[in-house]
Amino acid sequence: MHNEALEAAVLEKKLDLLLKTGLLLMQSGSDSNRIDRNVKRIALHFGISSSKLHMHITLTTLMMTISDGSNSITKFRKMKGHGVNMTTVDGISRLTWKALEKGYSLEHYEKELNQISGKKHSYPRWLIILAVGMACGGFCTLFGGDWAANLIASFAAATGLFLRQELHKKHINTYLTIATVALTSSLIAGAITLFTNWTATPQDAIAGAVLFLVPGVPMINSLDDIIDDFTIVGTTRAIVTILCIASIALGMIVAMELLGIKPHPLTPPAHNKLVIIFAGALAATGFAVLFNVPLRALWLCALGGAIAVLTRNVLRLDFGVNLPLASLAGALLSSTCAIYWVHKVHTPGHVISIPPVIPMVPGVLAYTSMMSVFSFTEAHDNDQKLKALLQIFSPGVEFVLTLLCIALGVTIPNIIDRYFSSKAKQRRIEMAMKHKQL
């Protein structure tokens, strides 16, 4: 009887560690397939085969059932909140392999897992705020904004991120937070451009100031999950992405109404290729800092951002390729290069493939679609309303298609790499298991 109770207690301990591993990955921005693979890898080390582990993943909840032949336990855990922490994703991936190959005890694994979960952000708060501000300034430059607009967008975005962090501490509703921050950043950028003559491209400053709010990681993970047959959680992520974008739009529109600023077309990109390369690298690095990418991989994110943006702009401006396909090509090339470096720096693919494509988010289209709402609300007859509706719909569709192409460009190389490296990883697991049995 005592032995049975002890076995049940050990099994429950294993389940708790598996749940904690999965939850940390969920809270850090992992896609469902990575959660599934990492949990099953460490479960195998714990002596639990995949046939004795059943897992159900939703956007906010992780449920598991494990058994050892004599006992069976089911538990579920709810997430505290979503975020993006690539250092945690990287750390857990490394830990599961080390535990398997070095034969960690439950206590040793738990100790290292607690160290990962308790680790502070790799970068100080002031640096994160500065980096995100500079990233949004890079966005502004990519739109065609001048250097004054770049600085205005940087200041407004940095202030907005500070506010977002403060509201997050108070556990304010996510969508209300996004709308409030978008309103604040747009008001700051709009007010500076309205009451000064510092920039000749004021609309670029306003558009660039809110782009740190675009949910790039959930968008990419959504497509990843759907392709990997985690359809429900993938669809839920897509809905969250749509709600976030709608919240950004609401905040921007209210700000423009309060300031009385009328929408104008954004300036077409006119910078030379060196400026575009610099702006793309700067924006990618800023988002890499926000996503807590390990320091050793920051330069790869900068390089990937430069490659992605330059590829898109060359195809679009020099060869006349439409924006969705040009963005797809940029994301494919950048992510393919990232996959090559994954095996050199030993980090999960998404850690260095997601930040570089964020600068390709089509903020110009989003801005155009949002600002067309003004024309619709001010139209006085049906013909004007129909014309305004088309102005909302057309760039909106192109915006969505471009986002899908960017997500697809990141996903395809990772799926191909996963397919070709799966046999090597399986052999690595088998060798580790044989070593344990000796």
HELIX and SHEET records of a PDB file:
HELIX    1   1 HIS A    2  GLN A   27  1                                  26    
HELIX    2   2 SER A   32  HIS A   45  1                                  14    
HELIX    3   3 SER A   50  LYS A   52  5                                   3    
HELIX    4   4 MET A   86  LYS A  102  1                                  17    
HELIX    5   5 LEU A  106  SER A  117  1                                  12    
HELIX    6   6 ARG A  125  PHE A  143  1                                  19    
HELIX    7   7 TRP A  147  LYS A  169  1                                  23    
HELIX    8   8 THR A  174  PHE A  195  1                                  22    
HELIX    9   9 PRO A  202  GLY A  208  1                                   7    
HELIX   10  10 LEU A  211  LEU A  213  5                                   3    
HELIX   11  11 GLY A  216  ILE A  227  1                                  12    
HELIX   12  12 THR A  231  LEU A  259  1                                  29    
HELIX   13  13 LYS A  273  LEU A  290  1                                  18    
HELIX   14  14 LEU A  295  ALA A  297  5                                   3    
HELIX   15  15 LEU A  298  ASN A  313  1                                  16    
HELIX   16  16 VAL A  314  ASP A  318  3                                   5    
HELIX   17  17 LEU A  323  VAL A  345  1                                  23    
HELIX   18  18 GLY A  349  SER A  353  1                                   5    
HELIX   19  19 PRO A  355  MET A  360  5                                   6    
HELIX   20  20 GLY A  363  GLU A  378  1                                  16    
HELIX   21  21 ASN A  382  GLN A  437  1                                  56    
SHEET    1   A 3 LEU A  53  ILE A  57  0                                        
SHEET    2   A 3 THR A  61  SER A  67 -1                                        
SHEET    3   A 3 SER A  72  LYS A  78 -1                                        
END                                                                             
